[in-house]
Structures are given as structure tokens and as C-alpha cells.
Amino acid sequence: MAVAVGELLVVDWAPSAEQRPRAIISFTFDCGTITSLDGLNLSGQELEDVGFFSDQEAEQRLPGNVAPRVHAAICARAQHAPVYMTGGASARS
């Protein structure tokens, strides 16, 4: 399945952590909306399963340091303005 990479939605900088000796930066881009999994082939090496979830369901399934990016990305997409986060928290809060 080919997707077009659109606008940058979220930049999330996270400091080094217990098992991660270096800081990391995660980027979330708007890659459009898909409504069907037709044409999607899972190789098993990177993804074992895929599904559609509401933002609340996704936030419940994701690790605590990743889940806040869902809400931030939805807001950024609606406002056409990227959000900068530090360790999963909005830099504006």
C-alpha cells in the first residue's frame, strides 16, 4: 500500500531513559486516511497485525509515552499546525 507523506504533525523529543542511553526524536506525519485494508500485505517482520481504532482506543492500547501523540496529531491536523512535545507532553502545557 503506497501512502503520500503529507504535513508534519508532531515532533516529540524524549530524553535518555533507563534502557535507552540517548535522547530520541519521534516525527508523526499526516499520511492521509485509509478506510480499507485491501492491498495491505504484512510481512511479519515489522507488523504482525493491523486494525482501525478510535483515538480513545488507540490511546488505551499504546504505551503511556506514545499515547499522547495521538491526540496531539489529531489537533495538529485540524489546526494545520505542528505540535512540539517533550517526552510525550505538549511543550505548551
N, C-alpha and C positions, 0 to 999 in steps of 0.2 A: 504494500500500500504506500503510495507516494503522497507526501504531505508538503505543502508550501509553508516555509517558515516565515511567520509574519513579525509583528511588533514584539519587542522585548517587554515583558510584563513585570517580572520580579527579578531582582538581584538580591541574594541572601548570603551575606558574609558570616561565616561561623569560625570562632577561634579554635585553636587546637583543643582536643578533648582527650579523655582517658586513653582510648586506643588509637587516636588519630594525632600524631605528633605535630601536624601542621594545620594552619588555618585553611579553609576551603571557601570557594565562592560557587554558588549554585545559580544558574540562569534559567528562567522559565520564559518560554516564548509562546505566542499565540500561533498555533498551527491549525486553526480552523475548528470546525465542528464536524464530527462524524456521527452518523445515525445508524450505521450498519457495520458489521464486522466482515461482510463479504469482501473477499480479496485479501484478507489478512492472514498471513502464514506465520505461525510461531515456530521458531527454530528449536526452542527448548534450551538453547544455550544462554539466552538472555531473559526470555519471558516464558513462563510456564502456563500462564492463564491471563485472560483479559476480561474486563466487564465494564458495564456502564453503571455509574453511581451518582447519586445526588451529591452536592457539595458537603452536606452533613454526613452522609455515609462515607464519603472519601476521607473526611477528617477523622472519623472514628477508626478507619482501617489503617491510616498512615501513622508512622512514628510521630511522637509529640513534637520533635524538632522540625518535621517536614509538613505536618498538617496545616499550620498557619499559612503556608504558601498558597493553599487552595483558595481561601477567602481573599487573600491579597491579590492573586491573579485575576479572580472574578471582578474585583473592584477596579483593578488597573485596566482590564479590558473594557469595562463600561465607561471609564473616565478617559480612555486613550492616553494614560499617563503611567509610566512605570513606577513601581514601588521598590524602595530600598529597605532591606531588612537586615538586622544583625542577630544572628543566632535564632532565627525564626520569629523575632519580634519586630514590629514596624519601627523604623527609626524615628517616626513622628510621634509615637506614643510615649 
